[in-house]
Amino acid sequence: SDGFLDVHLMISQPEKYIDAFMDAGADLINIHLEAEGDMEAMIARVKSRGKKAALTIKPATPAEVLFPYLPTLDMVLVMSVEPGFGGQSFMPASLDKVRALRREIDRLGLDCLIEIDGGVNLKNAPEIVAAGTDILVAGSAVFGAADPEDAIRRLKSL
């Protein structure tokens, strides 16, 4: 594929699989901070292969735990629902995490994107973007829409 392949490793022991996904063509490896393993070593391994690295936090994890890793990351992902299945409602407390991450990234002058995943729809997307989010994962909002192409256009216009 000529597209950008963002691989979200929502698995235990991600260090066992990182190389296989990079060998298969992943451009970005996204690891859950709550997973087992040495996060710094996994990030370094990804970067040593010329790939982009990201960390994800679940709804119960404070944004501040990502701060020490920010200088080495290309992206952070804030889960705004409990991971594992689609169609859940957006957790508004996620916006505070996005704001905290945006402040810290800007304070440090970093080039690190903020992505949010879970419960994103056309109604709440403007507030999510205003909080400092760069990338919206809006699966149900797009694939559940009567006109998915229109939903994508509207989300991209924010």
Secondary structure as the mmCIF struct_conf table of DSSP 4:
data_model
#
loop_
_struct_conf.conf_type_id
_struct_conf.id
_struct_conf.beg_label_comp_id
_struct_conf.beg_label_asym_id
_struct_conf.beg_label_seq_id
_struct_conf.end_label_comp_id
_struct_conf.end_label_asym_id
_struct_conf.end_label_seq_id
BEND BEND1 GLY A 3 GLY A 3
STRN STRN1 ASP A 6 LEU A 9
BEND BEND2 ILE A 11 GLN A 13
HELX_RH_3T_P HELX_RH_3T_P1 PRO A 14 LYS A 16
TURN_TY1_P TURN_TY1_P1 TYR A 17 TYR A 17
HELX_RH_AL_P HELX_RH_AL_P1 ILE A 18 ASP A 23
TURN_TY1_P TURN_TY1_P2 ALA A 24 GLY A 25
BEND BEND3 ASP A 27 ASP A 27
STRN STRN2 LEU A 28 HIS A 32
TURN_TY1_P TURN_TY1_P3 LEU A 33 GLU A 34
BEND BEND4 ALA A 35 GLY A 37
HELX_RH_AL_P HELX_RH_AL_P2 MET A 39 SER A 48
TURN_TY1_P TURN_TY1_P4 ARG A 49 GLY A 50
STRN STRN3 LYS A 52 ILE A 57
TURN_TY1_P TURN_TY1_P5 PRO A 59 ALA A 60
BEND BEND5 THR A 61 THR A 61
HELX_RH_3T_P HELX_RH_3T_P2 ALA A 63 THR A 72
BEND BEND6 ASP A 74 ASP A 74
STRN STRN4 MET A 75 MET A 79
BEND BEND7 SER A 80 VAL A 81
TURN_TY1_P TURN_TY1_P6 PRO A 83 GLY A 84
BEND BEND8 GLY A 86 GLY A 87
HELX_LH_PP_P HELX_LH_PP_P1 GLN A 88 PHE A 90
TURN_TY1_P TURN_TY1_P7 PRO A 92 ALA A 93
HELX_RH_AL_P HELX_RH_AL_P3 SER A 94 LEU A 108
TURN_TY1_P TURN_TY1_P8 GLY A 109 GLY A 109
STRN STRN5 LEU A 113 ASP A 117
BEND BEND9 GLY A 118 GLY A 119
TURN_TY1_P TURN_TY1_P9 LEU A 122 ASN A 124
HELX_RH_AL_P HELX_RH_AL_P4 ALA A 125 ALA A 130
TURN_TY1_P TURN_TY1_P10 ALA A 131 GLY A 132
BEND BEND10 ASP A 134 ASP A 134
STRN STRN6 ILE A 135 VAL A 137
HELX_RH_AL_P HELX_RH_AL_P5 GLY A 139 PHE A 143
TURN_TY1_P TURN_TY1_P11 GLY A 144 GLY A 144
BEND BEND11 ALA A 145 ASP A 147
HELX_RH_AL_P HELX_RH_AL_P6 PRO A 148 LYS A 156
TURN_TY1_P TURN_TY1_P12 SER A 157 SER A 157
#
